[in-house]
Amino acid sequence: MTAIDLNSDLGESYGAWAMGDDAAMLAIVSSANVACGFHAGDPAGILKTVKAAAGKGVSIGAHVSYPDRVGFGRRDMDVTGGELIADVIYQIGALKGIAAAAGVGVGYVKPHGALYNRIAYDPKQGQAVIDGIKAIDPSLVLMGLAGSPILERARKSGLNVVAEAFADRAYTPDGQLVSRREEGSVLHDPQLIARRMLQLAREGTLEAIDGSTIRIDAQSICVHGDSPGAVAIAREIRRAFEADGITVRSFLTA
């Protein structure tokens, strides 16, 4: 692999509550998953992040979520297909409006938190997200968990997709993310994480939490913007990639 996308969840501050360091991350990543107000983000903050991303030439994606600000979008919800379709359309539409005001476009959709995990394997909610995307803009790319059924479902429905791996998360032997409720689920050492991501880019493999080697085919790598030390992690990954001759570049410009 000679080039790979590096993405982060941004625009998540809300009013007086700051979340992450968007300005610093936008100097490192190639794609920004921007909150749409359902799990985090307020209009002024979202606009600020979108303008900053535009200024850095960073691709913009809609980080759609369940309507769950209190739980930061990390609580599973048993919503109907109709509700979820409308929620997806609403959030993408909001971000598209803000992006248009900033003179840029929205190129992809990455579901957030519990919704991301649910649709990876749930065909009903997965199809609802796909249908919502297609209803508002079928040219949008769906970003989803590498190796999960949602990617093939989206392809069969006519969407372009990009497979994603997580830099700062541990994996189970079957390629799923280790639950945040379990010890060791979130990684913190920038050097260790960078070495893991180099292995992913070079060989398409990672070490699972039990020590086994798993295969992961991913075109984008996520560093969670709200993780402790997120900027240091992203910076070390980019440094390691560039030292190894791997270009950090948005999948939308590949």
C-alpha positions in Angstrom: 0.0 0.0 0.0 1.5 3.4 -1.1 -1.3 5.6 0.2 -4.0 5.4 2.9 -6.6 7.7 4.4 -6.4 8.9 8.0 -9.7 10.0 9.5 -10.9 11.4 12.8 -14.3 12.2 14.5 -14.5 16.0 14.8 -16.9 18.8 15.4 -18.1 17.2 18.7 -17.8 20.1 21.1 -21.1 21.4 22.4 -21.6 24.9 23.8 -19.3 25.4 26.7 -18.1 21.8 26.6 -15.0 21.3 24.5 -14.3 17.9 22.9 -10.9 17.1 21.3 -8.6 19.4 19.4 -10.0 19.9 15.9 -7.5 22.4 14.8 -4.6 20.1 15.6 -6.2 17.0 14.1 -7.0 18.8 10.9 -3.3 19.5 10.4 -2.7 15.7 10.5 -5.7 13.8 9.0 -7.0 13.6 5.5 -10.7 13.1 6.2 -12.9 14.6 8.9 -16.0 12.8 10.2 -18.0 15.8 11.3 -20.8 15.5 14.0 -24.2 16.4 12.8 -25.8 17.4 16.1 -27.5 14.1 17.1 -24.7 12.8 19.4 -22.6 15.9 19.7 -21.8 19.2 18.0 -23.7 22.5 17.9 -24.2 24.6 14.7 -21.6 27.2 15.3 -19.0 24.6 16.3 -19.8 22.4 13.3 -19.5 25.4 10.9 -16.1 26.3 12.5 -14.8 22.7 12.0 -16.1 22.5 8.4 -14.4 25.8 7.6 -11.2 24.7 9.2 -11.3 21.4 7.3 -11.9 23.2 4.0 -8.9 25.4 4.7 -6.7 22.4 5.1 -8.1 20.5 2.1 -9.4 17.8 4.3 -12.4 15.7 3.0 -15.6 16.1 4.9 -17.9 13.3 5.9 -21.3 13.2 7.8 -20.9 11.5 11.2 -24.5 10.4 11.6 -25.8 9.0 14.9 -28.7 7.9 16.9 -30.4 10.9 18.6 -28.4 10.5 21.9 -26.6 13.5 23.1 -26.6 12.4 26.8 -25.0 9.0 25.9 -22.7 10.5 23.2 -24.4 8.2 20.7 -22.9 5.1 22.3 -26.2 3.6 23.5 -28.0 1.1 21.2 -31.5 2.1 20.1 -34.2 -0.1 18.7 -35.6 2.5 16.2 -37.9 1.8 13.3 -36.6 1.8 9.7 -38.6 4.8 8.9 -37.3 6.8 11.8 -33.7 5.9 11.0 -34.0 6.8 7.3 -35.4 10.2 8.3 -32.7 10.7 10.9 -30.0 10.0 8.4 -31.5 12.3 5.8 -31.9 15.0 8.4 -28.3 14.9 9.6 -26.7 14.7 6.2 -28.9 17.5 5.0 -27.8 19.7 7.9 -24.1 19.1 7.3 -24.6 19.6 3.6 -26.1 23.0 4.3 -23.3 24.0 6.5 -20.7 22.7 4.1 -22.3 24.7 1.2 -22.1 27.8 3.3 -18.4 27.1 3.7 -17.9 26.6 0.0 -17.2 22.8 0.2 -19.1 19.5 -0.2 -19.8 16.4 1.8 -18.2 13.3 0.3 -19.1 10.4 2.5 -21.1 9.2 5.5 -19.7 7.4 8.6 -22.2 6.3 11.2 -21.1 7.0 14.8 -20.8 4.9 17.9 -23.7 2.4 18.6 -25.2 3.0 15.2 -21.9 2.2 13.5 -21.6 -1.1 15.5 -25.3 -2.0 15.1 -25.5 -1.6 11.3 -22.2 -3.5 10.8 -24.2 -6.7 11.3 -27.9 -5.7 11.6 -29.5 -6.0 8.1 -32.6 -4.0 9.0 -31.0 -0.9 10.5 -28.1 -1.2 8.0 -30.5 -1.1 5.0 -32.3 1.9 6.6 -29.0 3.8 6.8 -28.3 2.9 3.2 -31.7 3.9 2.1 -31.4 7.3 3.9 -28.1 8.0 2.2 -29.5 7.0 -1.3 -32.5 9.2 -0.7 -30.5 12.4 -0.2 -27.4 11.7 -2.3 -26.5 8.3 -3.8 -23.0 9.6 -4.7 -22.0 9.6 -1.1 -19.6 6.9 0.0 -20.4 4.8 3.1 -17.6 4.2 5.5 -17.9 1.1 7.6 -16.1 -1.5 9.6 -13.7 -3.6 7.5 -14.9 -7.1 7.0 -18.4 -6.5 8.1 -21.6 -7.4 6.1 -22.7 -3.7 5.8 -20.1 -3.0 3.2 -21.3 -5.7 0.8 -25.0 -4.8 1.5 -24.2 -1.2 0.6 -22.4 -2.2 -2.6 -25.3 -4.4 -3.7 -27.6 -1.4 -3.1 -25.5 0.8 -5.4 -23.4 2.8 -2.9 -19.6 3.1 -3.1 -17.9 2.0 0.2 -14.7 2.4 2.0 -13.5 -0.1 4.7 -12.2 1.3 7.9 -9.9 0.1 10.7 -9.4 1.7 14.1 -5.9 2.7 15.2 -6.8 3.1 18.9 -9.0 0.1 19.4 -8.3 -3.5 20.1 -9.8 -6.3 18.0 -11.3 -9.7 18.8 -10.0 -12.8 17.0 -13.0 -12.6 14.6 -12.2 -9.1 13.5 -14.7 -7.2 15.6 -13.9 -4.3 17.9 -13.4 -5.2 21.6 -16.2 -3.7 23.6 -15.3 -0.5 25.4 -16.6 -2.2 28.6 -13.7 -4.6 28.5 -10.2 -3.9 29.8 -7.7 -3.2 27.0 -10.3 -2.2 24.5 -8.7 1.3 23.9 -5.0 1.6 23.1 -3.0 4.6 24.2 0.7 4.1 23.3 1.4 6.2 20.2 4.5 4.2 19.2 2.7 0.8 19.6 -0.3 2.1 17.7 1.9 3.4 14.9 3.6 0.1 14.6 0.3 -1.7 14.4 -0.9 0.6 11.7 2.3 0.2 9.7 1.7 -3.6 9.8 -1.9 -3.0 8.7 -0.8 -0.9 5.7 2.1 -3.2 4.7 0.6 -6.6 5.3 -3.2 -6.2 5.8 -3.0 -7.8 9.3 -3.3 -6.9 12.9 -2.7 -8.6 16.2 -6.0 -9.4 18.0 -6.4 -9.0 21.7 -5.6 -12.7 22.3 -2.3 -12.5 20.4 -3.6 -14.1 17.2 -3.1 -12.5 13.8 -6.2 -11.4 11.9 -6.5 -10.1 8.3 -8.1 -6.7 7.8 -8.6 -5.1 4.4 -9.0 -1.3 5.1 -8.5 1.8 3.0 -9.0 4.2 5.9 -7.7 4.4 9.5 -9.6 6.2 12.3 -8.1 7.9 15.4 -11.0 8.9 17.7 -10.8 12.6 18.3 -12.0 12.4 21.9 -9.5 9.7 23.0 -6.8 10.8 25.4 -3.7 11.7 23.5 -5.5 11.5 20.1 -3.4 14.2 18.5 -0.1 12.5 19.6 -1.4 9.2 18.3 -2.5 10.6 14.9 0.8 12.6 14.6 2.9 9.5 15.3 0.9 7.4 12.8 1.4 10.0 10.1 5.1 10.3 10.9 5.6 6.5 10.7 3.7 6.3 7.4 5.7 9.1 5.8 9.0 7.7 7.0 8.0 4.4 5.3 7.0 6.0 2.1 3.2 5.7 2.6 1.2 8.8 1.7 -1.7 10.0 3.9 -4.4 10.9 1.4 -8.2 11.0 1.4 -9.8 8.0 -0.4 -11.9 10.6 -2.2 -8.9 11.9 -4.0 -7.1 8.6 -4.7 
